[in-house]
Amino acid sequence: MFKPWVKSVAPIVFGLITMTLSPITAATEEGFKLAVGGFYSTSDSGMEVTNPSNGEEFTLDFETDLQLVENEFLPFLEMSYWFNENHGLYFDWKRLHRNANNTKITVPYEFEDVDTGETYQVKAGADLTTIFNVDIARIGYGYDFYSDDNFDLIATIGLHVMWMKLSFEGEFGACLDDECRVVEVDPDNVVLTEVTAPLPDIGLLASYKFAPNWRVSGHIQYFYIKVDEVKGQLVDFSGGVSYEMTDSFSVDLSYKYYDIDVEVQRDYSSLDIYYGFKGPMLTLAYHF
């Protein structure tokens, strides 16, 4: 079953979104922009599993049930190049790698390996180590279709690529022919296969220079796609204000929200994982 990303009821309702930052916030002149910074994120991630006692599906929360850290610092990198005042390319990258050991699993569950179809069962009280690594890269094209001395409207089209690695290590029961037994799992074994999910996106940026050296902007991206065995949806927006310290250097303070849901359907099984983060970020940019 394809689930929305947010744990409660995730409304895909976009109101008036202002105050966002991007490597292509304003197409003022030809040249490169390189931005590096830090992002303090609050993560929300999980997957659909089954309760072995009653057969009902439920969402396993990685932060609450598996004790993955919820708040963590994320580094990120942004680059852009404008050929002229109207046309530009951009690239950005974010990374979040987490692992945790839970010695007292409180909720029993079972899941299937999407490559082999084998069912694994984790009982209450088990000792389990979870590894969940996510890398997100974005590349795209921006077109400034309206511009004056203070205001810019930029349409974007691009591609998000997500590299996701989810593995469990510890006390497992392998279920064959309705019988489950404890098995040894190789510490390097990826029980749930590594997934690469490309998601194209479209977006709109609005940027306004409200004072000398000060600019506020608005940006939103969304896409839903189903290609072959991968189905997913993406919500991405952020907000902030920037200050130009010199002609070459600027500093940005903003708020970021990112939400993605990926369902992988294979011959043997299916896998539904959601991942999202939100929080403030600070960026230092150099124009050249």
Residue pairs with C-beta under 8 A, 6 or more apart in sequence:
1 48
1 57
1 272
2 231
2 261
2 263
2 272
3 48
3 59
3 261
3 263
3 272
3 274
4 10
4 12
4 233
4 261
4 274
5 44
5 233
5 235
5 259
5 260
5 261
5 274
5 275
5 276
6 44
6 259
6 274
6 276
7 44
7 46
7 59
7 61
10 259
12 222
12 233
12 235
14 220
14 222
14 237
17 218
17 219
17 220
17 237
17 239
18 206
18 216
18 217
18 218
18 239
19 216
19 217
19 218
19 239
19 240
19 241
19 254
19 255
20 205
20 217
20 218
20 219
20 220
20 237
20 238
20 239
20 240
20 254
21 217
21 219
21 238
21 239
21 240
21 242
21 252
21 254
21 281
21 283
22 78
22 90
22 205
22 217
22 219
22 238
23 33
23 35
23 78
23 79
23 80
23 90
23 91
23 92
23 285
24 80
24 82
24 88
24 90
24 142
24 154
24 156
24 205
25 152
25 205
25 207
25 215
25 217
25 219
25 242
26 152
26 154
26 207
26 209
26 215
26 217
27 82
27 85
27 86
27 88
27 142
27 144
27 147
27 152
27 154
28 85
29 82
29 85
30 82
30 83
30 84
30 85
31 81
31 82
31 287
31 288
32 79
32 80
32 81
32 287
32 288
33 78
33 79
33 80
33 81
33 285
33 286
33 287
33 288
34 78
34 79
34 285
34 286
34 288
35 77
35 78
35 79
35 252
35 283
35 284
35 285
35 286
36 75
36 76
36 77
36 78
36 283
36 284
37 75
37 76
37 78
37 252
37 281
37 282
37 283
37 284
38 73
38 74
38 75
38 76
38 281
38 282
39 73
39 74
39 75
39 76
39 94
39 256
39 279
39 280
39 281
40 71
40 72
40 73
40 74
40 279
40 280
40 281
41 71
41 72
41 73
41 74
41 96
41 256
41 277
41 278
41 279
42 70
42 71
42 277
42 278
42 279
43 63
43 68
43 69
43 70
43 71
43 72
43 96
43 98
43 275
43 276
43 277
44 63
44 70
44 274
44 275
44 276
44 277
45 61
45 62
45 63
45 68
45 132
45 273
45 274
45 275
45 276
46 59
46 60
46 61
46 62
46 65
46 273
46 274
47 59
47 60
47 62
47 111
47 166
47 192
47 271
47 272
47 273
47 274
48 57
48 58
48 59
48 60
48 272
49 57
49 58
49 59
49 60
49 109
49 110
49 111
50 56
50 57
50 58
50 109
50 110
50 111
51 57
51 58
51 107
51 108
51 109
52 108
52 109
52 110
52 121
53 108
58 109
60 66
60 107
60 109
62 68
62 130
62 132
63 69
63 70
65 102
65 105
65 106
65 107
66 100
66 102
66 128
66 130
67 100
67 101
67 102
67 130
68 98
68 99
68 100
68 130
68 132
69 98
69 100
71 279
72 96
72 98
74 94
74 95
74 96
74 277
74 281
75 94
75 95
76 92
76 93
76 94
76 95
76 281
77 92
77 93
78 90
78 91
78 92
78 283
78 285
79 90
79 91
79 92
80 88
80 89
80 90
80 91
80 142
81 88
81 89
81 90
82 88
85 144
85 147
86 143
86 144
86 145
86 147
87 141
87 142
87 143
87 144
88 141
88 142
88 144
89 139
89 140
89 141
89 142
90 138
90 139
90 140
90 141
90 142
90 156
90 158
91 137
91 138
91 139
92 137
92 138
93 135
93 136
93 137
93 138
94 135
94 136
94 258
95 134
95 135
95 136
96 133
96 134
96 135
96 277
97 132
97 133
97 134
98 131
98 132
98 133
99 129
99 130
99 131
99 132
100 129
100 130
101 127
101 128
101 129
101 130
102 127
102 128
102 129
102 130
103 127
104 125
105 122
105 123
105 124
105 125
105 126
105 127
105 128
106 124
107 124
108 121
108 122
108 123
108 124
109 121
109 122
110 119
110 120
110 121
110 122
110 173
110 175
111 119
111 120
111 192
112 118
112 119
112 120
112 268
112 269
112 270
112 271
113 119
113 120
113 191
113 192
113 193
113 268
113 269
114 192
114 193
114 264
114 266
114 268
114 269
114 270
114 271
115 193
115 266
115 268
116 268
117 267
117 268
117 269
118 174
118 175
118 176
119 174
119 175
119 176
120 168
120 172
120 173
120 174
120 175
120 191
121 172
121 173
121 174
121 175
121 180
122 128
122 168
122 170
122 171
122 172
122 173
123 171
123 173
126 170
126 171
126 172
127 170
127 171
128 168
128 169
128 170
128 171
129 168
129 169
129 170
130 166
130 167
130 168
131 165
131 166
131 167
131 168
131 169
132 164
132 165
132 166
133 163
133 164
133 165
133 166
134 162
134 163
134 164
134 165
134 275
135 162
135 163
136 160
136 161
136 162
136 163
136 258
137 160
137 161
138 158
138 159
138 160
138 161
138 201
139 158
139 159
139 161
140 156
140 157
140 158
140 159
140 201
141 156
141 157
141 158
142 154
142 155
142 156
142 205
143 154
143 155
143 156
144 152
144 153
144 154
145 153
145 154
145 155
146 152
146 153
147 153
149 209
150 208
150 209
150 210
151 206
151 207
151 208
151 209
152 205
152 206
152 207
152 208
153 204
153 205
153 206
153 207
154 204
154 205
154 206
154 207
155 202
155 203
155 204
155 205
156 201
156 202
156 203
156 204
156 205
156 221
157 200
157 201
157 202
157 203
158 200
158 201
158 203
158 221
159 198
159 199
159 200
159 201
160 198
160 199
160 200
160 201
160 223
160 234
160 236
160 260
161 196
161 197
161 198
161 199
162 195
162 196
162 197
162 198
162 199
162 260
162 262
162 275
163 194
163 195
163 196
164 194
164 195
164 196
164 197
164 262
164 273
164 275
165 190
165 194
166 190
166 191
166 192
166 194
166 195
166 273
167 189
167 190
167 191
167 192
168 185
168 191
168 192
169 185
169 187
169 189
170 185
171 182
172 182
172 183
172 185
172 191
173 180
173 181
173 182
173 183
174 180
174 181
174 182
174 183
185 191
192 271
193 271
195 230
195 262
195 264
195 271
195 273
197 230
197 232
197 260
197 262
197 264
199 223
199 225
199 232
199 233
199 234
199 260
200 223
200 225
201 221
201 222
201 223
201 234
201 236
202 221
202 222
202 223
203 219
203 220
203 221
203 222
203 236
204 219
204 220
205 217
205 218
205 219
206 217
206 218
206 219
207 215
207 216
207 217
207 218
208 215
208 216
208 217
209 215
210 216
213 243
213 244
213 245
214 241
214 242
214 243
214 244
215 241
215 242
215 243
215 244
216 240
216 241
216 242
217 240
217 242
218 239
219 237
219 238
220 236
220 237
221 234
221 235
221 236
221 237
222 233
222 234
222 235
222 236
223 233
223 234
224 232
224 233
224 234
225 231
225 232
225 233
226 232
229 264
229 265
229 266
230 262
230 263
230 264
230 265
231 262
231 263
231 265
232 260
232 261
232 262
232 263
233 260
233 261
234 259
234 260
235 257
235 258
235 259
235 260
236 257
236 258
236 259
237 257
238 254
238 255
238 256
238 257
238 258
238 281
239 254
239 255
239 256
240 252
240 253
240 254
240 255
240 281
241 252
241 253
241 254
242 250
242 251
242 252
242 253
242 285
243 250
243 251
243 252
244 250
245 251
247 287
248 286
248 287
248 288
249 284
249 285
249 286
249 287
250 284
250 285
250 287
251 282
251 283
251 284
251 285
252 281
252 282
252 283
252 284
252 285
253 280
253 281
253 282
253 283
254 280
254 281
254 283
255 278
255 279
255 280
255 281
256 277
256 278
256 279
256 280
256 281
257 276
257 277
257 278
258 276
258 277
258 278
259 274
259 275
259 276
260 274
260 275
260 276
261 272
261 273
261 274
261 275
262 272
262 273
262 274
262 275
263 270
263 271
263 272
263 273
264 270
264 271
264 272
